């Protein structure tokens, strides 16, 4: 048995886009234990709900994260709408799903680029982000924003998108989808990609479930689950088949996201073709009084929004359980026994968003 | 179809037993949430297939203490440390205890009090 050494990893590290610190206990280049530290960017956003009007808080909810901002805002709205029994117009629901899928596609492409960068495949990184630009352009064309969409609103959506624009955007996405299929072949077949990912960061099906993993981390371990199956927004009208891989390693989690990008591109086409005419906003009246746990599928996995209203303009509680927070215990499990050189890659395979997790 | 959400009100003493039953039946722990009212309200959420259920218990604001469920669900350590640091609730038997250093907050127990005071249909803020 070799001597044990503790190596600090993060919070600033070349492969980490966001600050998390992990003390790695290593023995002969193998990690025997990983102890994380958080809280470097805890903002206490949930506490603001006690001071902000529940309508105004939509802006705060969208700023929980800079990658999946839209779904945070929409999830908050969906929870409040359920408490207030607001019937969201059908067209607004379809537009919400449209933006959700754009969010998923651009988030996964961003992640794929970061992963490629982490194992030194710079050209692959560049190509991923080049295709992501097309998605961001469509987001900008339909919402006016590229990071913060500003389109979530209690009772519907903040702005309508005419059908011609939807179809024009769908055509741009179709073009990006063709390019992406070429890129996906590299992730699927390239020797160096497989050498870095296959058999690395193992998480068995039982461990993933017991440790509370969500999203591609859970589906990459063979569990068929996807919160979109519950049918929120327009997903009840769309055919959603969860993308599942059974290899339980980093490559499986990567391929789940690759197939989900294709799935999102297909859903965007379907939504653009089927979005019904009608209003996009139902004006709420009164104040929320009651509680609800809303469950949605973020790009990183299942997210929970809990709201508790007391019949006033301020909510008693707003709580977000982000997918990254749920994936931390599974990550620690994956790191046990891995090689030191793989730590950065394994951390990336849960697609960590620490600003989300700490709020 | 969005499933109905079932909230089971329980006594704190029954938490371990009820949680162990969820674990035995193959439910996944989804989250633990604390809310500050005139008491602390703790909600434990579990899911299996298309079902989504919650255990709800209440603790006094002073000296709040409850059993840890990390014996049943090790992943709960993240939720329990978070709640300890933000609300000041102690978890007995916590298997990975950060001793108050999980979140680095500028004030102690920032979520232990609520500014949301109800006054004649309007709240402050």
Interface residues (C-beta under 8 A of the other chain):
Chain A: X37 X38 X39 X40 X42 X44 X46 X47 X50 X51 X52 X53 X209 X210 X211 X212 X229 X230 X231 X232 X236 X292 X293 X295 X302 X304 X306 X308 X310 X311 X312 X313 X314 X315 X316 X317 X319 X321 X325 X326 X328 X329 X330 X358
Chain B: X1 X2 X3 X5 X26 X28 X29 X30 X31 X33 X35 X36 X37 X43 X45 X50 X52 X54 X73 X74 X75 X76 X77 X78 X85 X98 X101 X102 X103 X104 X105 X110 X111 X114 X115 X116 X118 X121 X122 X123 X124 X125
